[in-house]
Amino acid sequence: MSDTQEREKLFRDFFGGSGDVMERFDAFQALMVQYDCAVREVRTKFEVLNEELTYRTSRNPIESISSRIKTPISIAGKLRRLGIEPTVDAIADNLNDVAGIRVICSFIDDIYSVAEMLAKQDDITVVQVKDYIRKPKLNGYRSYHMIVEVPVFFSEGKRLTRVEIQLRTVAMDFWASLEHQMKYKQDGADTPEIAAELKSCAETIAATDARMLGIRKRIEALREQKK
Ligand code: 0O2
């Protein structure tokens, strides 16, 4: 089965209902193209910032960027969990994280710098911010989440599109990736001891992040003195 045939089958399974299924499939494909273009726009914005800052400061604030578009199954599953009938219109109206970008920064202050630089760009509207660094989740999860709206220019006009951005340090990403693999959303295999151990690891990692930032600042101060 080709990729397109597979997506069409998933679409029929999960987005059933009355009316012409091919028409709804086309609308779904068009919406996914829109999200894909929005992700590419925002990703380019981070790449441009990274290149400019690397050139200006001789160190790169961004280590890596990854992005993804939610799969049809995941989209349908989330709408169902929210108690919303899975239709194409419901996706854009109710989901903020169909298009997602993860930006891995070198140091904690880089996260706040690049987030602020992005937010200041005049074609970006910040819809929501969740600062899980200043206020970590109870399980120890740390990351800076933004939902932004970006215009995507198509032949017939502009479409404002939401993109979820997660910014974290390399160290925060190490914890979140392993915790995601082992535990996140996998109910039933948890004990208070495991939760406490994971939280303790998150705290050790956060303390190391803070120390690494302190070391960088000391090195920078020494360099300044020598000038
Ligand atoms: P996945 O599998 O990564 O795609 P929302 O569900 O987005 O409407 P929520 O949960 O309040 O509402 O959003 P939030 O807090 O901004 O978290 C969204 C994303 O952050 C998750 O996406 C995860 O990627 C990540 N995340 C949040 N909490 C945790 C956590 O405790 N551990 C880990 N490893 N990641 C977390 P998804 O779509 O839920 O999951």
Residues whose N, C-alpha, C, O or C-beta is under 5 A from the ligand:
A	BS01	0O2	D97 K130 Y141 H145 A176 E179 H180 Y184
